[in-house]
Amino acid sequence: MNKKQVKNSPVYTYDYPVPDYADNSIYLVIYCNGKNIKSLKNEDAQWLLKALEIWTSPEDIQALLSSYHY
C-alpha cells in the first residue's frame, strides 16, 4: 500500500500591537506557520486592521493575510 504525504496548508496569524521601542512605533506582524513574514506599521497596519474587523470568516482572514506573503 502506498502512503501519500498530505501537504498541510499554511496557517497565517498576526499580532497587534507589537511595539518597537527603538523608533517608538507600533507594528502589525504577520506570520506564516509561526514564522515572521511581514511587519506593517502606520497606514498599512491600520488598513489591514480595519479589513480584519470586517472580514470575520476564518477563510477570508487566511486569504487576506496570505496576500501579504509574497
MARKE-304385 format. One record per residue: residue number from 1; residue in three letters; chain; x, y, z of N, C-alpha, C, O, CB in turn. Coordinates in nm, 3 decimals. Glycine has a CB too. Example, Ala and Ser with C-alpha at 12.3 -4.5 7.8 and 13.67 -1.06 7.14 Angstrom:
<pts>
+-----+--------+--------+---------+---------+---------+---------+---------+---------+---------+---------+---------+---------+---------+---------+---------+---------+---------+
: num : residu : chaine :     n_X :     n_Y :     n_Z :    ca_X :    ca_Y :    ca_Z :     c_X :     c_Y :     c_Z :     o_X :     o_Y :     o_Z :    cb_X :    cb_Y :    cb_Z :
+-----+--------+--------+---------+---------+---------+---------+---------+---------+---------+---------+---------+---------+---------+---------+---------+---------+---------+
:   1 :    ALA :      A :   1.319 :  -0.569 :   0.780 :   1.230 :  -0.450 :   0.780 :   1.320 :  -0.330 :   0.780 :   1.424 :  -0.332 :   0.846 :   1.131 :  -0.447 :   0.905 :
:   2 :    SER :      A :   1.285 :  -0.225 :   0.708 :   1.367 :  -0.106 :   0.714 :   1.290 :   0.003 :   0.787 :   1.341 :   0.114 :   0.804 :   1.408 :  -0.060 :   0.572 :
+-----+--------+--------+---------+---------+---------+---------+---------+---------+---------+---------+---------+---------+---------+---------+---------+---------+---------+
</pts>
This chain:
<pts>
+-----+--------+--------+---------+---------+---------+---------+---------+---------+---------+---------+---------+---------+---------+---------+---------+---------+---------+
: num : residu : chaine :     n_X :     n_Y :     n_Z :    ca_X :    ca_Y :    ca_Z :     c_X :     c_Y :     c_Z :     o_X :     o_Y :     o_Z :    cb_X :    cb_Y :    cb_Z :
+-----+--------+--------+---------+---------+---------+---------+---------+---------+---------+---------+---------+---------+---------+---------+---------+---------+---------+
:   1 :    MET :      A :   0.084 :  -0.118 :   0.000 :   0.000 :   0.000 :   0.000 :   0.089 :   0.124 :   0.000 :   0.181 :   0.135 :   0.080 :  -0.096 :   0.000 :   0.122 :
:   2 :    ASN :      A :   0.060 :   0.216 :  -0.088 :   0.136 :   0.340 :  -0.099 :   0.080 :   0.444 :  -0.004 :  -0.041 :   0.462 :   0.008 :   0.134 :   0.393 :  -0.244 :
:   3 :    LYS :      A :   0.170 :   0.511 :   0.063 :   0.129 :   0.620 :   0.152 :   0.159 :   0.751 :   0.082 :   0.269 :   0.772 :   0.031 :   0.202 :   0.612 :   0.290 :
:   4 :    LYS :      A :   0.062 :   0.836 :   0.080 :   0.080 :   0.969 :   0.024 :   0.096 :   1.069 :   0.137 :   0.022 :   1.066 :   0.235 :  -0.038 :   1.009 :  -0.068 :
:   5 :    GLN :      A :   0.193 :   1.155 :   0.122 :   0.209 :   1.260 :   0.221 :   0.111 :   1.372 :   0.190 :   0.099 :   1.417 :   0.076 :   0.355 :   1.313 :   0.224 :
:   6 :    VAL :      A :   0.043 :   1.414 :   0.292 :  -0.051 :   1.523 :   0.277 :   0.023 :   1.652 :   0.310 :   0.080 :   1.667 :   0.418 :  -0.176 :   1.504 :   0.368 :
:   7 :    LYS :      A :   0.020 :   1.744 :   0.216 :   0.085 :   1.873 :   0.239 :  -0.012 :   1.962 :   0.316 :  -0.124 :   1.989 :   0.271 :   0.128 :   1.940 :   0.104 :
:   8 :    ASN :      A :   0.031 :   2.006 :   0.431 :  -0.052 :   2.094 :   0.513 :  -0.055 :   2.234 :   0.453 :   0.046 :   2.286 :   0.406 :  -0.001 :   2.099 :   0.658 :
:   9 :    SER :      A :  -0.171 :   2.292 :   0.456 :  -0.184 :   2.429 :   0.409 :  -0.118 :   2.523 :   0.509 :  -0.119 :   2.496 :   0.629 :  -0.333 :   2.468 :   0.389 :
:  10 :    PRO :      A :  -0.060 :   2.631 :   0.459 :   0.000 :   2.727 :   0.552 :  -0.107 :   2.793 :   0.639 :  -0.220 :   2.816 :   0.594 :   0.079 :   2.834 :   0.476 :
:  11 :    VAL :      A :  -0.069 :   2.822 :   0.761 :  -0.160 :   2.889 :   0.855 :  -0.104 :   3.027 :   0.882 :   0.011 :   3.043 :   0.925 :  -0.177 :   2.807 :   0.988 :
:  12 :    TYR :      A :  -0.186 :   3.128 :   0.856 :  -0.146 :   3.267 :   0.875 :  -0.209 :   3.322 :   1.002 :  -0.327 :   3.303 :   1.028 :  -0.185 :   3.353 :   0.753 :
:  13 :    THR :      A :  -0.126 :   3.391 :   1.080 :  -0.172 :   3.457 :   1.202 :  -0.109 :   3.596 :   1.207 :  -0.023 :   3.630 :   1.126 :  -0.136 :   3.373 :   1.329 :
:  14 :    TYR :      A :  -0.154 :   3.675 :   1.303 :  -0.096 :   3.808 :   1.318 :  -0.097 :   3.849 :   1.464 :  -0.175 :   3.798 :   1.545 :  -0.173 :   3.912 :   1.233 :
:  15 :    ASP :      A :  -0.008 :   3.941 :   1.497 :  -0.002 :   4.002 :   1.630 :  -0.014 :   4.152 :   1.613 :   0.045 :   4.211 :   1.523 :   0.130 :   3.963 :   1.704 :
:  16 :    TYR :      A :  -0.092 :   4.212 :   1.702 :  -0.103 :   4.358 :   1.706 :  -0.150 :   4.395 :   1.845 :  -0.243 :   4.331 :   1.895 :  -0.201 :   4.413 :   1.596 :
:  17 :    PRO :      A :  -0.096 :   4.488 :   1.908 :   0.017 :   4.573 :   1.872 :   0.150 :   4.509 :   1.912 :   0.158 :   4.440 :   2.013 :   0.003 :   4.711 :   1.937 :
:  18 :    VAL :      A :   0.250 :   4.532 :   1.832 :   0.387 :   4.489 :   1.861 :   0.471 :   4.616 :   1.867 :   0.499 :   4.677 :   1.763 :   0.442 :   4.386 :   1.753 :
:  19 :    PRO :      A :   0.513 :   4.656 :   1.987 :   0.587 :   4.783 :   1.998 :   0.733 :   4.768 :   1.955 :   0.796 :   4.664 :   1.975 :   0.582 :   4.833 :   2.143 :
:  20 :    ASP :      A :   0.785 :   4.873 :   1.896 :   0.927 :   4.884 :   1.865 :   0.976 :   5.006 :   1.942 :   0.948 :   5.120 :   1.906 :   0.954 :   4.898 :   1.708 :
:  21 :    TYR :      A :   1.048 :   4.981 :   2.047 :   1.091 :   5.090 :   2.134 :   1.203 :   5.173 :   2.072 :   1.225 :   5.287 :   2.114 :   1.137 :   5.035 :   2.267 :
:  22 :    ALA :      A :   1.274 :   5.119 :   1.974 :   1.383 :   5.193 :   1.912 :   1.331 :   5.315 :   1.837 :   1.390 :   5.423 :   1.846 :   1.462 :   5.102 :   1.816 :
:  23 :    ASP :      A :   1.220 :   5.298 :   1.761 :   1.166 :   5.413 :   1.689 :   1.027 :   5.453 :   1.739 :   0.957 :   5.532 :   1.674 :   1.160 :   5.382 :   1.540 :
:  24 :    ASN :      A :   0.987 :   5.399 :   1.854 :   0.861 :   5.434 :   1.919 :   0.740 :   5.413 :   1.827 :   0.649 :   5.494 :   1.822 :   0.866 :   5.579 :   1.965 :
:  25 :    SER :      A :   0.742 :   5.300 :   1.752 :   0.634 :   5.266 :   1.660 :   0.559 :   5.142 :   1.707 :   0.607 :   5.066 :   1.791 :   0.690 :   5.243 :   1.518 :
:  26 :    ILE :      A :   0.441 :   5.126 :   1.651 :   0.360 :   5.007 :   1.676 :   0.345 :   4.934 :   1.543 :   0.310 :   4.994 :   1.442 :   0.219 :   5.044 :   1.738 :
:  27 :    TYR :      A :   0.372 :   4.804 :   1.544 :   0.366 :   4.723 :   1.423 :   0.255 :   4.620 :   1.431 :   0.214 :   4.579 :   1.540 :   0.500 :   4.655 :   1.399 :
:  28 :    LEU :      A :   0.209 :   4.578 :   1.314 :   0.127 :   4.460 :   1.299 :   0.217 :   4.358 :   1.230 :   0.270 :   4.385 :   1.122 :  -0.007 :   4.489 :   1.216 :
:  29 :    VAL :      A :   0.235 :   4.242 :   1.291 :   0.327 :   4.141 :   1.239 :   0.245 :   4.022 :   1.190 :   0.159 :   3.971 :   1.261 :   0.430 :   4.097 :   1.348 :
:  30 :    ILE :      A :   0.273 :   3.979 :   1.066 :   0.204 :   3.865 :   1.005 :   0.299 :   3.746 :   1.006 :   0.417 :   3.759 :   0.974 :   0.157 :   3.899 :   0.859 :
:  31 :    TYR :      A :   0.246 :   3.630 :   1.043 :   0.323 :   3.506 :   1.049 :   0.263 :   3.402 :   0.956 :   0.141 :   3.398 :   0.936 :   0.328 :   3.453 :   1.194 :
:  32 :    CYS :      A :   0.348 :   3.318 :   0.900 :   0.306 :   3.200 :   0.825 :   0.367 :   3.080 :   0.895 :   0.489 :   3.066 :   0.901 :   0.349 :   3.208 :   0.672 :
:  33 :    ASN :      A :   0.282 :   2.994 :   0.948 :   0.326 :   2.877 :   1.025 :   0.425 :   2.917 :   1.135 :   0.522 :   2.847 :   1.161 :   0.391 :   2.774 :   0.933 :
:  34 :    GLY :      A :   0.397 :   3.030 :   1.199 :   0.479 :   3.075 :   1.311 :   0.602 :   3.154 :   1.273 :   0.673 :   3.203 :   1.362 :   0.520 :   2.959 :   1.390 :
:  35 :    LYS :      A :   0.629 :   3.169 :   1.144 :   0.749 :   3.242 :   1.100 :   0.708 :   3.383 :   1.055 :   0.614 :   3.399 :   0.976 :   0.822 :   3.166 :   0.984 :
:  36 :    ASN :      A :   0.778 :   3.484 :   1.104 :   0.750 :   3.624 :   1.070 :   0.774 :   3.644 :   0.920 :   0.885 :   3.621 :   0.871 :   0.838 :   3.721 :   1.154 :
:  37 :    ILE :      A :   0.670 :   3.688 :   0.848 :   0.686 :   3.712 :   0.705 :   0.670 :   3.859 :   0.667 :   0.716 :   3.901 :   0.561 :   0.587 :   3.629 :   0.628 :
:  38 :    LYS :      A :   0.605 :   3.938 :   0.754 :   0.582 :   4.079 :   0.718 :   0.553 :   4.159 :   0.844 :   0.483 :   4.113 :   0.934 :   0.464 :   4.093 :   0.618 :
:  39 :    SER :      A :   0.608 :   4.279 :   0.850 :   0.579 :   4.373 :   0.957 :   0.526 :   4.501 :   0.895 :   0.591 :   4.560 :   0.808 :   0.705 :   4.401 :   1.045 :
:  40 :    LEU :      A :   0.410 :   4.543 :   0.939 :   0.348 :   4.664 :   0.885 :   0.332 :   4.768 :   0.994 :   0.306 :   4.734 :   1.110 :   0.210 :   4.632 :   0.821 :
:  41 :    LYS :      A :   0.348 :   4.894 :   0.958 :   0.322 :   4.999 :   1.056 :   0.245 :   5.111 :   0.990 :   0.239 :   5.122 :   0.868 :   0.453 :   5.051 :   1.116 :
:  42 :    ASN :      A :   0.187 :   5.194 :   1.073 :   0.114 :   5.314 :   1.033 :  -0.004 :   5.284 :   0.941 :  -0.090 :   5.203 :   0.977 :   0.207 :   5.410 :   0.964 :
:  43 :    GLU :      A :  -0.008 :   5.347 :   0.824 :  -0.126 :   5.338 :   0.738 :  -0.155 :   5.196 :   0.692 :  -0.271 :   5.154 :   0.690 :  -0.108 :   5.427 :   0.618 :
:  44 :    ASP :      A :  -0.051 :   5.122 :   0.655 :  -0.072 :   4.985 :   0.609 :  -0.132 :   4.898 :   0.719 :  -0.222 :   4.818 :   0.693 :   0.061 :   4.924 :   0.561 :
:  45 :    ALA :      A :  -0.083 :   4.913 :   0.840 :  -0.135 :   4.835 :   0.952 :  -0.279 :   4.874 :   0.982 :  -0.362 :   4.787 :   1.010 :  -0.048 :   4.854 :   1.076 :
:  46 :    GLN :      A :  -0.311 :   5.002 :   0.978 :  -0.447 :   5.046 :   1.007 :  -0.546 :   4.994 :   0.904 :  -0.656 :   4.953 :   0.939 :  -0.453 :   5.198 :   1.013 :
:  47 :    TRP :      A :  -0.507 :   4.996 :   0.777 :  -0.596 :   4.944 :   0.672 :  -0.623 :   4.797 :   0.694 :  -0.738 :   4.752 :   0.686 :  -0.534 :   4.967 :   0.533 :
:  48 :    LEU :      A :  -0.519 :   4.720 :   0.722 :  -0.535 :   4.576 :   0.741 :  -0.619 :   4.547 :   0.865 :  -0.702 :   4.457 :   0.862 :  -0.398 :   4.508 :   0.754 :
:  49 :    LEU :      A :  -0.598 :   4.621 :   0.972 :  -0.679 :   4.600 :   1.093 :  -0.827 :   4.625 :   1.066 :  -0.912 :   4.550 :   1.114 :  -0.632 :   4.691 :   1.205 :
:  50 :    LYS :      A :  -0.859 :   4.729 :   0.989 :  -0.999 :   4.756 :   0.955 :  -1.056 :   4.644 :   0.871 :  -1.170 :   4.603 :   0.891 :  -1.012 :   4.890 :   0.881 :
:  51 :    ALA :      A :  -0.978 :   4.593 :   0.775 :  -1.025 :   4.482 :   0.692 :  -1.046 :   4.356 :   0.776 :  -1.142 :   4.282 :   0.754 :  -0.925 :   4.454 :   0.578 :
:  52 :    LEU :      A :  -0.959 :   4.331 :   0.872 :  -0.972 :   4.214 :   0.958 :  -1.096 :   4.223 :   1.048 :  -1.155 :   4.121 :   1.082 :  -0.847 :   4.197 :   1.045 :
:  53 :    GLU :      A :  -1.135 :   4.344 :   1.085 :  -1.257 :   4.362 :   1.164 :  -1.381 :   4.331 :   1.081 :  -1.479 :   4.277 :   1.133 :  -1.264 :   4.506 :   1.217 :
:  54 :    ILE :      A :  -1.377 :   4.365 :   0.953 :  -1.492 :   4.344 :   0.864 :  -1.503 :   4.197 :   0.822 :  -1.612 :   4.140 :   0.824 :  -1.481 :   4.434 :   0.740 :
:  55 :    TRP :      A :  -1.391 :   4.138 :   0.786 :  -1.391 :   4.001 :   0.737 :  -1.383 :   3.908 :   0.857 :  -1.279 :   3.899 :   0.922 :  -1.272 :   3.975 :   0.637 :
:  56 :    THR :      A :  -1.491 :   3.839 :   0.887 :  -1.496 :   3.760 :   1.009 :  -1.475 :   3.611 :   0.987 :  -1.442 :   3.540 :   1.082 :  -1.626 :   3.780 :   1.075 :
:  57 :    SER :      A :  -1.493 :   3.561 :   0.865 :  -1.478 :   3.416 :   0.847 :  -1.329 :   3.379 :   0.845 :  -1.247 :   3.454 :   0.791 :  -1.547 :   3.370 :   0.715 :
:  58 :    PRO :      A :  -1.294 :   3.266 :   0.903 :  -1.153 :   3.224 :   0.905 :  -1.093 :   3.211 :   0.764 :  -0.975 :   3.240 :   0.744 :  -1.140 :   3.090 :   0.978 :
:  59 :    GLU :      A :  -1.173 :   3.167 :   0.668 :  -1.123 :   3.152 :   0.532 :  -1.087 :   3.288 :   0.471 :  -0.985 :   3.302 :   0.404 :  -1.227 :   3.082 :   0.444 :
:  60 :    ASP :      A :  -1.172 :   3.389 :   0.496 :  -1.144 :   3.523 :   0.446 :  -1.020 :   3.582 :   0.510 :  -0.938 :   3.645 :   0.443 :  -1.264 :   3.614 :   0.471 :
:  61 :    ILE :      A :  -1.006 :   3.561 :   0.639 :  -0.888 :   3.614 :   0.711 :  -0.761 :   3.548 :   0.660 :  -0.660 :   3.615 :   0.641 :  -0.903 :   3.592 :   0.863 :
:  62 :    GLN :      A :  -0.765 :   3.416 :   0.638 :  -0.648 :   3.346 :   0.584 :  -0.612 :   3.399 :   0.445 :  -0.495 :   3.420 :   0.414 :  -0.674 :   3.194 :   0.578 :
:  63 :    ALA :      A :  -0.714 :   3.421 :   0.362 :  -0.689 :   3.474 :   0.228 :  -0.627 :   3.613 :   0.233 :  -0.533 :   3.643 :   0.159 :  -0.820 :   3.477 :   0.147 :
:  64 :    LEU :      A :  -0.680 :   3.697 :   0.320 :  -0.628 :   3.833 :   0.332 :  -0.482 :   3.833 :   0.381 :  -0.398 :   3.901 :   0.323 :  -0.715 :   3.915 :   0.429 :
:  65 :    LEU :      A :  -0.453 :   3.758 :   0.486 :  -0.317 :   3.754 :   0.539 :  -0.221 :   3.689 :   0.440 :  -0.105 :   3.730 :   0.431 :  -0.313 :   3.678 :   0.671 :
:  66 :    SER :      A :  -0.267 :   3.589 :   0.366 :  -0.178 :   3.522 :   0.270 :  -0.139 :   3.615 :   0.155 :  -0.036 :   3.594 :   0.091 :  -0.244 :   3.396 :   0.215 :
:  67 :    SER :      A :  -0.220 :   3.716 :   0.129 :  -0.187 :   3.809 :   0.021 :  -0.063 :   3.892 :   0.053 :  -0.005 :   3.953 :  -0.037 :  -0.305 :   3.902 :  -0.007 :
:  68 :    TYR :      A :  -0.021 :   3.895 :   0.178 :   0.099 :   3.968 :   0.218 :   0.224 :   3.880 :   0.215 :   0.334 :   3.927 :   0.244 :   0.081 :   4.026 :   0.359 :
:  69 :    HIS :      A :   0.209 :   3.752 :   0.181 :   0.322 :   3.659 :   0.188 :   0.424 :   3.683 :   0.078 :   0.544 :   3.670 :   0.103 :   0.272 :   3.516 :   0.180 :
:  70 :    TYR :      A :   0.383 :   3.717 :  -0.039 :   0.479 :   3.729 :  -0.150 :   0.487 :   3.869 :  -0.205 :   0.563 :   3.895 :  -0.298 :   0.443 :   3.635 :  -0.261 :
+-----+--------+--------+---------+---------+---------+---------+---------+---------+---------+---------+---------+---------+---------+---------+---------+---------+---------+
</pts>
